[in-house]
């Protein structure tokens, strides 16, 4: 029985790439180190060309998955050798980002009739900004960013709903609730 060494992904590039050494001390540095070699702010509609670099991908182009969804290989071309799999070095694969949403989606390379990659490289899609929320879209099969309805707010990135302000407050903008006591001059609590 023939077996190959397990594939390892060293970097994923294509959207906004996180580069650097990831060295340092203090809270959050481990998370930063894990993000080095990943790509972020990818378009939710997909289609971005991703370059996956690593070792031991096998004699034929590996299956690349982003968050459990297949990342399709672009057709080979004569004009751009980056799209063609190098079966000799087995270190680089390209694919077209699938449509999706969310952050820190795991990336895996699966050898043909072989093993699944090790490593913690990630892809993150663009996030919904404050004043919007993630709305499920069955037609597109991923979440889209929708604005809050009048009278509702979302104050964080990647919210899954918009909310009304607490009692005694009002909606100043889609991203801010303001206390009535802060805007009524001369008011006193009795």
N, CA, C and O of each residue as an XYZ file, in Angstrom:
760
protein
N       0.842     -1.180      0.000
C       0.000      0.000      0.000
C       0.882      1.236      0.000
O       1.805      1.349      0.806
N       0.599      2.151     -0.895
C       1.339      3.393     -1.010
C       0.645      4.468     -0.187
O      -0.573      4.625     -0.274
N       1.411      5.211      0.614
C       0.819      6.326      1.349
C       1.754      7.524      1.260
O       2.960      7.380      1.063
N       1.177      8.695      1.407
C       1.917      9.934      1.315
C       2.016     10.572      2.695
O       1.245     10.252      3.599
N       2.982     11.484      2.841
C       3.051     12.274      4.065
C       1.826     13.177      4.102
O       1.318     13.579      3.055
N       1.352     13.498      5.296
C       0.148     14.329      5.384
C       0.428     15.749      4.900
O       1.500     16.299      5.155
N      -0.538     16.337      4.203
C      -0.350     17.691      3.693
C      -0.387     18.715      4.828
O      -1.067     18.512      5.834
N       0.335     19.793      4.660
C       0.346     20.895      5.624
C       0.145     22.194      4.865
O       0.857     22.471      3.900
N      -0.827     22.994      5.301
C      -1.054     24.309      4.695
C      -0.249     25.327      5.481
O      -0.374     25.422      6.702
N       0.583     26.092      4.770
C       1.420     27.109      5.406
C       0.850     28.507      5.255
O       1.086     29.359      6.113
N       0.098     28.769      4.179
C      -0.525     30.088      4.015
C      -1.672     30.011      3.021
O      -1.725     29.137      2.156
N      -2.591     30.963      3.178
C      -3.692     31.158      2.242
C      -3.693     32.640      1.896
O      -3.730     33.491      2.785
N      -3.651     32.948      0.603
C      -3.594     34.342      0.156
C      -4.668     34.592     -0.891
O      -5.069     33.689     -1.624
N      -5.128     35.853     -0.944
C      -6.070     36.190     -1.987
C      -6.954     37.382     -1.694
O      -7.272     38.134     -2.614
N      -7.362     37.587     -0.464
C      -8.201     38.743     -0.134
C      -7.296     39.760      0.539
O      -6.369     40.251     -0.106
N      -7.515     40.101      1.803
C      -6.584     40.941      2.563
C      -5.717     39.988      3.381
O      -6.171     39.426      4.378
N      -4.484     39.814      2.959
C      -3.617     38.802      3.558
C      -2.991     39.288      4.861
O      -2.535     40.428      4.955
N      -2.972     38.402      5.875
C      -2.346     38.704      7.158
C      -0.938     38.151      7.088
O      -0.732     36.938      7.047
N       0.032     39.060      7.075
C       1.433     38.665      6.926
C       2.188     39.004      8.197
O       1.633     39.625      9.103
N       3.431     38.608      8.270
C       4.284     38.944      9.402
C       4.749     37.703     10.121
O       4.447     36.573      9.735
N       5.492     37.949     11.175
C       6.083     36.860     11.933
C       5.153     36.306     12.999
O       5.256     35.137     13.368
N       4.229     37.153     13.504
C       3.363     36.685     14.569
C       4.093     36.520     15.876
O       3.603     35.836     16.774
N       5.265     37.138     16.008
C       6.056     37.032     17.225
C       5.601     38.085     18.219
O       5.077     39.124     17.817
N       5.787     37.845     19.482
C       5.450     38.860     20.467
C       4.992     38.242     21.760
O       4.879     37.023     21.891
N       4.730     39.114     22.714
C       4.283     38.648     24.011
C       2.988     39.341     24.368
O       2.640     40.372     23.791
N       2.281     38.771     25.319
C       1.097     39.415     25.840
C      -0.186     38.777     25.345
O      -0.194     37.903     24.479
N      -1.276     39.258     25.940
C      -2.611     38.778     25.626
C      -2.921     38.993     24.150
O      -2.644     40.063     23.607
N      -3.488     37.992     23.504
C      -3.879     38.132     22.117
C      -2.798     37.790     21.112
O      -3.097     37.662     19.925
N      -1.562     37.638     21.538
C      -0.480     37.350     20.585
C      -0.601     35.952     19.998
O      -0.241     35.734     18.841
N      -1.113     34.983     20.796
C      -1.307     33.639     20.258
C      -2.324     33.668     19.128
O      -2.141     33.006     18.106
N      -3.411     34.446     19.312
C      -4.412     34.563     18.275
C      -3.800     35.207     17.035
O      -4.059     34.755     15.920
N      -2.993     36.255     17.207
C      -2.344     36.923     16.078
C      -1.430     35.950     15.344
O      -1.393     35.933     14.114
N      -0.689     35.136     16.102
C       0.218     34.171     15.491
C      -0.560     33.172     14.637
O      -0.110     32.796     13.555
N      -1.739     32.737     15.124
C      -2.550     31.788     14.367
C      -3.076     32.423     13.079
O      -3.285     31.721     12.090
N      -3.294     33.740     13.076
C      -3.848     34.399     11.912
C      -2.813     34.660     10.824
O      -3.187     34.847      9.666
N      -1.536     34.677     11.156
C      -0.502     34.907     10.151
C      -0.618     33.815      9.085
O      -0.718     32.630      9.402
N      -0.603     34.232      7.823
C      -0.731     33.268      6.722
C      -2.171     33.006      6.335
O      -2.443     32.094      5.555
N      -3.113     33.799      6.874
C      -4.514     33.652      6.510
C      -4.946     34.855      5.678
O      -4.164     35.782      5.464
N      -6.172     34.837      5.218
C      -6.694     35.959      4.444
C      -8.053     36.356      5.005
O      -8.849     35.498      5.386
N      -8.315     37.657      5.055
C      -9.518     38.183      5.706
C     -10.252     39.155      4.778
O      -9.747     39.528      3.719
N     -11.446     39.553      5.198
C     -12.283     40.500      4.446
C     -12.585     40.014      3.030
O     -12.613     40.807      2.089
N     -12.807     38.730      2.885
C     -13.133     38.168      1.573
C     -14.578     38.506      1.214
O     -15.427     38.609      2.100
N     -14.865     38.678     -0.074
C     -16.232     39.007     -0.477
C     -17.192     37.846     -0.195
O     -16.892     36.692     -0.498
N     -18.336     38.167      0.383
C     -19.328     37.132      0.709
C     -19.852     36.421     -0.528
O     -20.256     35.261     -0.442
N     -19.855     37.084     -1.666
C     -20.346     36.447     -2.893
C     -19.327     35.480     -3.495
O     -19.634     34.793     -4.469
N     -18.106     35.417     -2.922
C     -17.084     34.486     -3.385
C     -16.455     34.905     -4.696
O     -16.559     36.061     -5.107
N     -15.793     33.945     -5.359
C     -15.185     34.183     -6.661
C     -13.749     34.666     -6.623
O     -13.093     34.711     -7.664
N     -13.241     35.028     -5.457
C     -11.864     35.518     -5.331
C     -10.898     34.339     -5.523
O     -11.126     33.252     -4.994
N      -9.828     34.563     -6.278
C      -8.828     33.522     -6.469
C      -7.978     33.407     -5.207
O      -7.364     34.387     -4.784
N      -7.936     32.234     -4.609
C      -7.107     31.973     -3.432
C      -5.905     31.130     -3.845
O      -6.016     30.220     -4.667
N      -4.753     31.454     -3.255
C      -3.540     30.665     -3.464
C      -3.226     29.993     -2.139
O      -2.982     30.661     -1.134
N      -3.233     28.676     -2.143
C      -2.975     27.878     -0.942
C      -1.579     27.282     -1.088
O      -1.306     26.520     -2.016
N      -0.690     27.647     -0.140
C       0.683     27.147     -0.182
C       0.921     26.212      0.990
O       0.392     26.418      2.082
N       1.718     25.187      0.752
C       2.034     24.228      1.799
C       2.994     23.179      1.290
O       3.776     23.434      0.374
N       2.936     22.006      1.878
C       3.790     20.891      1.464
C       2.971     19.608      1.428
O       1.945     19.481      2.096
N       3.448     18.676      0.643
C       2.877     17.328      0.562
C       1.429     17.307      0.080
O       0.608     16.566      0.618
N       1.113     18.113     -0.928
C      -0.251     18.132     -1.443
C      -0.585     16.909     -2.291
O      -1.757     16.657     -2.574
N       0.422     16.149     -2.699
C       0.169     14.934     -3.462
C       0.423     15.116     -4.950
O       0.616     16.239     -5.416
N       0.423     14.011     -5.703
C       0.756     14.051     -7.129
C      -0.314     14.707     -7.994
O      -0.029     15.079     -9.133
N      -1.539     14.859     -7.488
C      -2.563     15.585     -8.243
C      -3.152     16.665     -7.337
O      -3.071     16.571     -6.112
N      -3.738     17.677     -7.944
C      -4.261     18.834     -7.216
C      -5.184     18.370     -6.080
O      -6.131     17.624     -6.327
N      -4.922     18.801     -4.843
C      -5.766     18.369     -3.730
C      -7.127     19.060     -3.749
O      -7.291     20.115     -4.362
N      -8.081     18.464     -3.084
C      -9.373     19.096     -2.872
C      -9.177     20.120     -1.761
O      -8.709     19.772     -0.677
N      -9.531     21.382     -2.016
C      -9.414     22.435     -1.011
C     -10.812     22.734     -0.489
O     -11.756     22.884     -1.264
N     -10.933     22.818      0.825
C     -12.223     23.128      1.445
C     -12.074     24.337      2.359
O     -11.090     24.460      3.088
N     -13.065     25.229      2.311
C     -13.109     26.414      3.156
C     -14.339     26.264      4.046
O     -15.471     26.335      3.567
N     -14.118     26.059      5.326
C     -15.250     25.893      6.239
C     -16.160     24.748      5.851
O     -17.370     24.823      6.066
N     -15.605     23.692      5.286
C     -16.384     22.525      4.896
C     -17.031     22.627      3.522
O     -17.750     21.715      3.114
N     -16.792     23.719      2.799
C     -17.356     23.911      1.460
C     -16.223     23.816      0.438
O     -15.148     24.381      0.641
N     -16.468     23.102     -0.658
C     -15.440     22.913     -1.686
C     -15.074     24.250     -2.325
O     -15.942     25.039     -2.698
N     -13.788     24.480     -2.439
C     -13.231     25.649     -3.124
C     -12.793     25.134     -4.497
O     -11.755     24.483     -4.617
N     -13.584     25.428     -5.527
C     -13.363     24.873     -6.867
C     -12.071     25.392     -7.488
O     -11.723     26.564     -7.341
N     -11.370     24.505     -8.182
C     -10.152     24.902     -8.897
C     -10.532     25.629    -10.183
O     -11.457     25.221    -10.884
N      -9.802     26.721    -10.492
C     -10.061     27.378    -11.776
C      -9.552     26.490    -12.903
O      -8.693     25.641    -12.669
N     -10.062     26.666    -14.123
C      -9.564     25.850    -15.231
C      -8.102     26.175    -15.516
O      -7.697     27.333    -15.405
N      -7.293     25.161    -15.885
C      -5.890     25.418    -16.230
C      -5.804     26.336    -17.449
O      -6.634     26.278    -18.355
N      -4.778     27.180    -17.441
C      -4.575     28.077    -18.581
C      -3.116     28.021    -19.002
O      -2.245     27.643    -18.218
N      -2.862     28.398    -20.232
C      -1.483     28.492    -20.706
C      -0.872     29.831    -20.335
O       0.349     29.948    -20.229
N      -1.715     30.852    -20.135
C      -1.203     32.206    -19.910
C      -0.758     32.452    -18.472
O       0.069     33.334    -18.242
N      -1.269     31.718    -17.510
C      -0.906     31.959    -16.124
C      -0.586     30.640    -15.436
O      -1.490     29.868    -15.118
N       0.684     30.382    -15.208
C       1.093     29.103    -14.625
C       0.677     28.965    -13.161
O       0.699     27.857    -12.624
N       0.294     30.077    -12.496
C      -0.168     29.972    -11.107
C      -1.461     29.175    -10.993
O      -1.767     28.658     -9.918
N      -2.231     29.065    -12.082
C      -3.476     28.316    -12.054
C      -3.258     26.823    -12.287
O      -4.161     26.020    -12.055
N      -2.076     26.455    -12.739
C      -1.777     25.063    -13.061
C      -1.093     24.390    -11.874
O      -0.158     24.946    -11.298
N      -1.553     23.207    -11.512
C      -0.982     22.493    -10.376
C       0.388     21.935    -10.730
O       0.561     21.320    -11.782
N       1.360     22.149     -9.851
C       2.723     21.641    -10.043
C       2.844     20.309     -9.302
O       3.098     20.282     -8.098
N       2.663     19.221    -10.023
C       2.677     17.900     -9.382
C       4.076     17.475     -8.953
O       4.215     16.519     -8.191
N       5.108     18.155     -9.419
C       6.477     17.832     -9.006
C       6.759     18.344     -7.607
O       7.214     17.586     -6.750
N       6.492     19.638     -7.362
C       6.782     20.224     -6.049
C       5.664     20.007     -5.040
O       5.931     19.964     -3.839
N       4.423     19.869     -5.490
C       3.273     19.580     -4.633
C       3.118     20.579     -3.487
O       2.799     20.195     -2.362
N       3.347     21.878     -3.779
C       3.353     22.876     -2.718
C       2.367     24.022     -2.921
O       2.222     24.852     -2.024
N       1.684     24.100     -4.060
C       0.832     25.243     -4.321
C      -0.422     24.805     -5.057
O      -0.353     24.068     -6.041
N      -1.577     25.268     -4.570
C      -2.844     24.982     -5.229
C      -3.656     26.274     -5.275
O      -3.535     27.113     -4.382
N      -4.471     26.439     -6.295
C      -5.329     27.611     -6.389
C      -6.778     27.157     -6.452
O      -7.087     26.069     -6.939
N      -7.665     28.017     -5.947
C      -9.091     27.722     -6.032
C      -9.870     29.023     -5.961
O      -9.340     30.061     -5.565
N     -11.138     28.952     -6.350
C     -12.017     30.116     -6.326
C     -12.852     30.073     -5.051
O     -13.591     29.118     -4.813
N     -12.729     31.117     -4.237
C     -13.434     31.205     -2.965
C     -14.920     30.942     -3.147
O     -15.554     31.571     -3.994
N     -15.497     30.013     -2.360
C     -16.945     29.804     -2.451
C     -17.689     30.951     -1.753
O     -17.141     31.599     -0.861
N     -18.914     31.191     -2.156
C     -19.740     32.187     -1.474
C     -19.940     31.736     -0.025
O     -20.066     30.542      0.249
N     -19.967     32.689      0.888
C     -20.170     32.336      2.285
C     -20.128     33.547      3.185
O     -20.047     34.684      2.720
N     -20.182     33.294      4.470
C     -20.122     34.358      5.470
C     -19.517     33.789      6.735
O     -19.461     32.574      6.922
N     -19.065     34.677      7.598
C     -18.477     34.262      8.865
C     -16.984     34.509      8.895
O     -16.360     34.820      7.880
N     -16.431     34.362     10.080
C     -15.005     34.586     10.257
C     -14.327     33.302     10.719
O     -14.965     32.404     11.267
N     -13.030     33.240     10.485
C     -12.189     32.122     10.896
C     -12.703     30.766     10.408
O     -12.874     29.833     11.193
N     -12.943     30.678      9.116
C     -13.334     29.412      8.489
C     -12.074     28.606      8.212
O     -11.156     29.095      7.553
N     -12.022     27.391      8.701
C     -10.860     26.533      8.521
C     -10.635     26.162      7.064
O     -11.583     25.982      6.299
N      -9.353     26.050      6.689
C      -8.982     25.666      5.329
C      -8.296     24.296      5.408
O      -7.389     24.092      6.215
N      -8.738     23.370      4.565
C      -8.137     22.039      4.514
C      -7.787     21.669      3.089
O      -8.482     22.040      2.143
N      -6.697     20.930      2.950
C      -6.310     20.325      1.677
C      -6.440     18.823      1.861
O      -5.946     18.266      2.841
N      -7.100     18.172      0.923
C      -7.297     16.727      1.004
C      -6.648     16.097     -0.217
O      -7.043     16.362     -1.353
N      -5.643     15.255      0.031
C      -4.971     14.569     -1.072
C      -5.951     13.616     -1.752
O      -6.837     13.057     -1.106
N      -5.784     13.437     -3.058
C      -6.601     12.457     -3.755
C      -6.262     11.071     -3.206
O      -5.109     10.645     -3.257
N      -7.256     10.379     -2.687
C      -7.078      9.059     -2.065
C      -6.040      9.098     -0.943
O      -5.321      8.124     -0.717
N      -5.970     10.228     -0.244
C      -4.942     10.363      0.785
C      -5.448     11.009      2.053
O      -6.580     10.779      2.479
N      -4.600     11.817      2.646
C      -4.834     12.377      3.965
C      -5.353     13.811      3.909
O      -5.297     14.471      2.871
N      -5.861     14.277      5.057
C      -6.349     15.644      5.218
C      -5.248     16.470      5.869
O      -4.500     15.970      6.709
N      -5.156     17.731      5.478
C      -4.084     18.606      5.972
C      -4.170     18.871      7.462
O      -5.220     18.743      8.092
N      -3.018     19.246      7.997
C      -2.927     19.730      9.370
C      -2.604     21.219      9.284
O      -2.185     21.706      8.234
N      -2.792     21.924     10.358
C      -2.514     23.356     10.359
C      -3.776     24.131     10.650
O      -4.883     23.596     10.587
N      -3.597     25.389     10.967
C      -4.727     26.222     11.378
C      -4.807     27.484     10.541
O      -4.848     28.582     11.097
N      -4.829     27.367      9.266
C      -4.978     28.535      8.412
C      -6.460     28.781      8.178
O      -7.253     27.845      8.071
N      -6.815     30.051      8.103
C      -8.221     30.429      8.069
C      -8.526     31.415      6.945
O      -7.641     32.093      6.423
N      -9.794     31.471      6.596
C     -10.344     32.479      5.697
C     -11.482     33.145      6.444
O     -12.310     32.471      7.058
N     -11.526     34.477      6.394
C     -12.633     35.216      6.993
C     -13.305     36.054      5.914
O     -12.648     36.736      5.127
N     -14.628     35.984      5.899
C     -15.404     36.814      4.988
C     -15.582     38.192      5.614
O     -15.400     38.355      6.821
N     -15.937     39.182      4.800
C     -16.202     40.525      5.310
C     -17.304     40.483      6.356
O     -18.232     39.680      6.257
N     -17.203     41.346      7.352
C     -18.183     41.352      8.439
C     -19.238     42.433      8.218
O     -19.004     43.416      7.514
N     -20.386     42.235      8.825
C     -21.440     43.249      8.808
C     -21.063     44.327      9.817
O     -20.696     44.015     10.950
N     -21.148     45.573      9.420
C     -20.762     46.685     10.286
C     -21.911     47.035     11.238
O     -23.054     46.641     11.006
N     -21.603     47.782     12.318
C     -22.679     48.244     13.199
C     -23.735     48.997     12.386
O     -23.408     49.708     11.436
N     -24.993     48.835     12.766
C     -26.093     49.427     12.015
C     -26.682     48.462     10.999
O     -27.684     48.761     10.350
N     -26.040     47.285     10.866
C     -26.533     46.224      9.983
C     -26.555     44.921     10.762
O     -26.069     44.859     11.891
N     -27.119     43.879     10.161
C     -27.146     42.560     10.797
C     -27.044     41.478      9.728
O     -27.298     41.732      8.550
N     -26.671     40.273     10.146
C     -26.594     39.113      9.256
C     -28.005     38.607      9.003
O     -28.707     38.213      9.934
N     -28.411     38.618      7.758
C     -29.739     38.155      7.385
C     -29.593     36.888      6.536
O     -28.904     36.907      5.516
N     -30.241     35.780      6.950
C     -30.133     34.558      6.141
C     -30.774     34.759      4.773
O     -31.863     35.322      4.666
N     -30.103     34.304      3.746
C     -30.598     34.429      2.386
C     -30.609     33.043      1.765
O     -29.573     32.542      1.328
N     -31.778     32.427      1.726
C     -31.902     31.053      1.228
C     -31.538     30.949     -0.246
O     -31.011     29.926     -0.682
N     -31.810     31.991     -1.015
C     -31.492     31.965     -2.446
C     -29.987     31.912     -2.667
O     -29.501     31.147     -3.500
N     -29.245     32.736     -1.911
C     -27.790     32.790     -2.069
C     -27.067     31.750     -1.224
O     -25.896     31.465     -1.476
N     -27.733     31.181     -0.230
C     -27.180     30.157      0.664
C     -26.054     30.685      1.559
O     -25.164     29.930      1.951
N     -26.097     31.970      1.875
C     -25.194     32.541      2.867
C     -25.856     33.782      3.451
O     -26.872     34.245      2.934
N     -25.287     34.321      4.523
C     -25.846     35.502      5.167
C     -25.434     36.763      4.412
O     -24.289     36.887      3.976
N     -26.370     37.694      4.261
C     -26.058     38.994      3.689
C     -26.202     40.047      4.780
O     -26.882     39.812      5.779
N     -25.576     41.193      4.603
C     -25.679     42.296      5.562
C     -26.868     43.166      5.174
O     -26.928     43.686      4.060
N     -27.808     43.319      6.092
C     -28.986     44.148      5.858
C     -29.019     45.257      6.893
O     -28.622     45.042      8.038
N     -29.483     46.437      6.511
C     -29.591     47.562      7.423
C     -30.714     47.355      8.433
O     -31.718     46.708      8.132
N     -30.542     47.903      9.625
C     -31.580     47.827     10.651
C     -32.791     48.640     10.220
O     -32.647     49.689      9.592
N     -33.975     48.164     10.553
C     -35.211     48.891     10.264
C     -35.257     50.149     11.135
O     -34.631     50.183     12.195
N     -35.983     51.174     10.709
C     -36.095     52.389     11.537
C     -36.574     52.050     12.953
O     -37.500     51.261     13.138
N     -35.930     52.658     13.933
C     -36.285     52.410     15.332
C     -35.508     51.271     15.974
O     -35.715     50.976     17.151
N     -34.611     50.618     15.218
C     -33.807     49.510     15.740
C     -32.324     49.826     15.572
O     -31.938     50.616     14.711
N     -31.500     49.196     16.410
C     -30.053     49.422     16.370
C     -29.289     48.106     16.423
O     -29.789     47.099     16.925
N     -28.081     48.133     15.902
C     -27.085     47.091     16.191
C     -25.785     47.854     16.443
O     -25.375     48.692     15.640
N     -25.157     47.554     17.556
C     -23.985     48.325     17.978
C     -22.674     47.583     17.790
O     -21.609     48.127     18.083
N     -22.734     46.339     17.303
C     -21.516     45.540     17.153
C     -21.371     45.041     15.716
O     -22.339     45.001     14.956
N     -20.164     44.669     15.367
C     -19.937     44.006     14.083
C     -20.525     42.611     14.135
O     -20.570     41.982     15.192
N     -20.973     42.133     12.990
C     -21.415     40.750     12.819
C     -22.627     40.410     13.690
O     -22.774     39.267     14.124
N     -23.503     41.401     13.952
C     -24.723     41.169     14.732
C     -25.663     40.249     13.954
O     -25.648     40.238     12.723
N     -26.468     39.489     14.664
C     -27.449     38.623     14.027
C     -28.869     39.142     14.188
O     -29.827     38.496     13.762
N     -29.001     40.316     14.807
C     -30.309     40.964     14.898
C     -30.110     42.430     15.246
O     -29.040     42.837     15.697
N     -31.156     43.213     15.029
C     -31.194     44.593     15.480
C     -32.166     44.624     16.651
O     -33.103     43.827     16.703
N     -31.953     45.527     17.578
C     -32.748     45.561     18.798
C     -33.343     46.938     19.011
O     -32.901     47.923     18.420
N     -34.365     46.991     19.877
C     -34.896     48.287     20.280
C     -34.055     48.779     21.449
O     -33.369     47.993     22.102
N     -34.107     50.061     21.708
C     -33.365     50.615     22.845
C     -34.069     50.240     24.151
O     -35.274     49.991     24.167
N     -33.311     50.204     25.231
C     -33.884     49.916     26.540
C     -34.824     51.041     26.951
O     -34.754     52.149     26.420
N     -35.695     50.746     27.891
C     -36.636     51.734     28.406
C     -35.877     52.976     28.873
O     -34.850     52.871     29.544
N     -36.389     54.139     28.516
C     -35.724     55.382     28.888
C     -34.708     55.835     27.871
O     -33.976     56.795     28.111
N     -34.650     55.167     26.748
C     -33.701     55.534     25.693
C     -34.395     55.643     24.361
O     -35.541     55.218     24.216
N     -33.715     56.206     23.392
C     -34.260     56.313     22.050
C     -33.150     56.066     21.032
O     -31.964     56.170     21.344
N     -33.557     55.738     19.820
C     -32.618     55.468     18.740
C     -32.124     56.794     18.186
O     -32.885     57.556     17.590
N     -30.843     57.056     18.392
C     -30.231     58.265     17.827
C     -29.791     58.027     16.392
O     -29.895     58.913     15.543
N     -29.287     56.800     16.124
C     -28.872     56.385     14.785
C     -28.949     54.861     14.755
O     -29.159     54.245     15.800
N     -28.785     54.237     13.593
C     -28.845     52.764     13.555
C     -27.760     52.075     14.390
O     -27.784     50.857     14.567
N     -26.800     52.871     14.905
C     -25.722     52.279     15.706
C     -25.696     52.777     17.143
O     -24.793     52.416     17.899
N     -26.678     53.608     17.543
C     -26.573     54.223     18.865
C     -27.917     54.472     19.530
O     -28.819     55.075     18.948
N     -28.030     53.986     20.786
C     -29.145     54.318     21.657
C     -28.671     55.410     22.612
O     -27.538     55.369     23.092
N     -29.524     56.373     22.883
C     -29.166     57.455     23.791
C     -30.206     57.539     24.897
O     -31.406     57.433     24.642
N     -29.743     57.730     26.121
C     -30.634     57.861     27.267
C     -31.367     59.193     27.176
O     -30.770     60.220     26.853
N     -32.664     59.169     27.464
C     -33.450     60.408     27.463
C     -32.894     61.400     28.480
O     -32.935     62.608     28.244
N     -32.374     60.914     29.609
C     -31.820     61.785     30.649
C     -30.602     62.558     30.149
O     -30.295     63.623     30.684
N     -29.912     62.053     29.147
C     -28.717     62.728     28.637
C     -29.042     63.878     27.700
O     -28.169     64.697     27.413
N     -30.277     63.963     27.216
C     -30.585     64.985     26.225
C     -31.626     66.004     26.699
O     -31.773     67.054     26.074
N     -32.332     65.730     27.760
C     -33.321     66.677     28.272
C     -32.659     67.519     29.345
O     -32.493     67.078     30.482
N     -32.282     68.734     28.975
C     -31.607     69.626     29.923
C     -32.536     70.046     31.020
O     -33.716     70.315     30.794
N     -31.992     70.100     32.215
C     -32.744     70.580     33.360
C     -33.708     69.552     33.924
O     -34.432     69.851     34.874
N     -33.736     68.342     33.363
C     -34.659     67.353     33.917
C     -34.077     66.797     35.199
O     -32.865     66.631     35.332
N     -34.965     66.509     36.143
C     -34.538     65.956     37.432
C     -35.365     64.726     37.730
O     -36.557     64.661     37.430
N     -34.712     63.766     38.321
C     -35.395     62.551     38.731
C     -36.064     62.818     40.057
O     -35.410     63.307     40.978
N     -37.355     62.515     40.193
C     -38.089     62.750     41.445
C     -38.356     61.474     42.145
O     -38.963     61.473     43.216
